[in-house]
């Protein structure tokens, strides 16, 4: 994020202030030269409902129910960001793995301050630098239990209304913080750092649901010929 931020700022036209992902940029057309820049996943979902031809993500969903799920998922994301960033800062060998491959081996260890700076920058960008993961463990477990309760009521289909919606997107994304999705290739050290072993054990059913939803609804990227 930090290394790619200058390009994102130039592309979005947001040269100052906060800049986080997800970020949607729709370039202008000859008839309308103004580009559309959306920096919030909820706004992007609204945009998809307005422009897309598929099933609506937000339309028809009870706002108060959606707000509860989003609040829990945002708390989970903050917890996992704080946890992972603290793991990075405490492990120099993991910092080495976070460096781009093009950094020569002869200078990799000397560039570790760059990784530390970038990690602290991300902490500040998401306002998690003051979060102590061990103090938020109970809160995170409570949010996961509430997600499980909603899914049990729907027989582990979807969170709201028996159909795919924005709620399933934000929940699936938050659950990546417990453990990476299957098929993602990481080194053993990074895989361990990205996995919350206690939650992966206690909420294996949520991870299975996440993977089913992703397999069914994730867009298929066109193959490169």
DATASUL-V333532 format. One record per residue. N is the residue number from 1. RES is the residue in one letter. PHI is phi in whole degrees, -180 to 180 (999 if undefined). NEAR is the number of other ideal C-beta (glycine too) atoms within 8 Angstrom. Layout:
# DATASUL-V333532
N&RES&PHI&NEAR ; N&RES&PHI&NEAR
This chain:
# DATASUL-V333532
1&X&999&9 ; 2&X&-66&8 ; 3&X&-67&6 ; 4&X&-94&7 ; 5&X&-64&9 ; 6&X&-55&6 ; 7&X&-65&7 ; 8&X&-65&11 ; 9&X&-66&11 ; 10&X&-66&8 ; 11&X&-67&7 ; 12&X&-85&11 ; 13&X&81&8 ; 14&X&-97&9 ; 15&X&-83&5 ; 16&X&-134&3 ; 17&X&86&4 ; 18&X&-68&4 ; 19&X&-148&11 ; 20&X&-131&8 ; 21&X&-102&5 ; 22&X&-72&6 ; 23&X&-141&11 ; 24&X&-113&11 ; 25&X&-125&10 ; 26&X&-108&7 ; 27&X&-70&5 ; 28&X&-69&7 ; 29&X&-114&6 ; 30&X&-56&3 ; 31&X&-83&3 ; 32&X&-137&5 ; 33&X&-74&6 ; 34&X&-74&5 ; 35&X&-89&9 ; 36&X&-101&8 ; 37&X&-125&11 ; 38&X&-120&10 ; 39&X&-120&11 ; 40&X&-139&6 ; 41&X&-63&9 ; 42&X&-66&9 ; 43&X&-65&10 ; 44&X&-66&11 ; 45&X&-64&12 ; 46&X&-60&9 ; 47&X&-59&11 ; 48&X&-64&10 ; 49&X&-64&11 ; 50&X&-74&6 ; 51&X&-100&5 ; 52&X&-81&6 ; 53&X&-110&2 ; 54&X&-87&5 ; 55&X&-65&5 ; 56&X&-69&8 ; 57&X&-89&12 ; 58&X&-120&12 ; 59&X&-58&6 ; 60&X&88&5 ; 61&X&-93&13 ; 62&X&-64&7 ; 63&X&-58&6 ; 64&X&-68&6 ; 65&X&-70&10 ; 66&X&-64&14 ; 67&X&-62&8 ; 68&X&-64&9 ; 69&X&-67&15 ; 70&X&-62&11 ; 71&X&-62&8 ; 72&X&-64&12 ; 73&X&-70&14 ; 74&X&-66&10 ; 75&X&-64&12 ; 76&X&-64&14 ; 77&X&-61&12 ; 78&X&-62&13 ; 79&X&-62&15 ; 80&X&-70&13 ; 81&X&-64&13 ; 82&X&-63&14 ; 83&X&-64&11 ; 84&X&-66&11 ; 85&X&-65&13 ; 86&X&-69&9 ; 87&X&-65&10 ; 88&X&-60&13 ; 89&X&-66&10 ; 90&X&-96&5 ; 91&X&-133&10 ; 92&X&-59&7 ; 93&X&-67&7 ; 94&X&-68&12 ; 95&X&-59&13 ; 96&X&-61&10 ; 97&X&-71&9 ; 98&X&-79&8 ; 99&X&-70&12 ; 100&X&-60&5 ; 101&X&-64&4 ; 102&X&-75&4 ; 103&X&-72&9 ; 104&X&-59&6 ; 105&X&-60&5 ; 106&X&-68&4 ; 107&X&-122&8 ; 108&X&-59&11 ; 109&X&-67&7 ; 110&X&-71&5 ; 111&X&-96&10 ; 112&X&-58&12 ; 113&X&-56&6 ; 114&X&-65&8 ; 115&X&-66&12 ; 116&X&-64&10 ; 117&X&-63&9 ; 118&X&-63&11 ; 119&X&-65&12 ; 120&X&-66&11 ; 121&X&-64&9 ; 122&X&-64&12 ; 123&X&-56&12 ; 124&X&-69&8 ; 125&X&-61&10 ; 126&X&-99&10 ; 127&X&55&7 ; 128&X&-117&10 ; 129&X&-66&7 ; 130&X&-100&5 ; 131&X&-83&10 ; 132&X&-99&7 ; 133&X&-54&10 ; 134&X&-64&5 ; 135&X&-83&6 ; 136&X&-104&13 ; 137&X&-61&9 ; 138&X&-64&6 ; 139&X&-65&9 ; 140&X&-65&13 ; 141&X&-62&10 ; 142&X&-62&8 ; 143&X&-64&12 ; 144&X&-66&12 ; 145&X&-65&8 ; 146&X&-68&10 ; 147&X&-63&14 ; 148&X&-61&11 ; 149&X&-60&8 ; 150&X&-66&11 ; 151&X&-74&13 ; 152&X&-60&8 ; 153&X&-65&6 ; 154&X&-107&10 ; 155&X&58&5 ; 156&X&56&7 ; 157&X&-98&6 ; 158&X&-136&12 ; 159&X&-75&11 ; 160&X&-133&13 ; 161&X&69&8 ; 162&X&70&5 ; 163&X&-143&7 ; 164&X&-67&9 ; 165&X&-150&15 ; 166&X&-57&12 ; 167&X&-59&14 ; 168&X&-69&13 ; 169&X&-67&11 ; 170&X&-69&13 ; 171&X&-68&13 ; 172&X&-61&11 ; 173&X&-65&9 ; 174&X&-64&13 ; 175&X&-71&12 ; 176&X&-62&10 ; 177&X&-66&12 ; 178&X&-77&12 ; 179&X&-165&9 ; 180&X&-60&9 ; 181&X&-68&8 ; 182&X&-59&5 ; 183&X&94&4 ; 184&X&-76&6 ; 185&X&-99&3 ; 186&X&-131&8 ; 187&X&-68&6 ; 188&X&-55&6 ; 189&X&-66&10 ; 190&X&-71&10 ; 191&X&-59&10 ; 192&X&-64&7 ; 193&X&-66&11 ; 194&X&-84&9 ; 195&X&-109&10 ; 196&X&-93&10 ; 197&X&-59&6 ; 198&X&-63&6 ; 199&X&-70&12 ; 200&X&-62&12 ; 201&X&-76&7 ; 202&X&-79&7 ; 203&X&-125&12 ; 204&X&-60&8 ; 205&X&-66&9 ; 206&X&-69&13 ; 207&X&-66&12 ; 208&X&-64&8 ; 209&X&-63&10 ; 210&X&-54&13 ; 211&X&-68&10 ; 212&X&-67&8 ; 213&X&-63&12 ; 214&X&-63&10 ; 215&X&-64&7 ; 216&X&-85&7 ; 217&X&-116&7 ; 218&X&-69&6 ; 219&X&-60&3 ; 220&X&-86&4 ; 221&X&-73&4 ; 222&X&-64&4 ; 223&X&-72&4 ; 224&X&-89&3 ; 225&X&-91&2
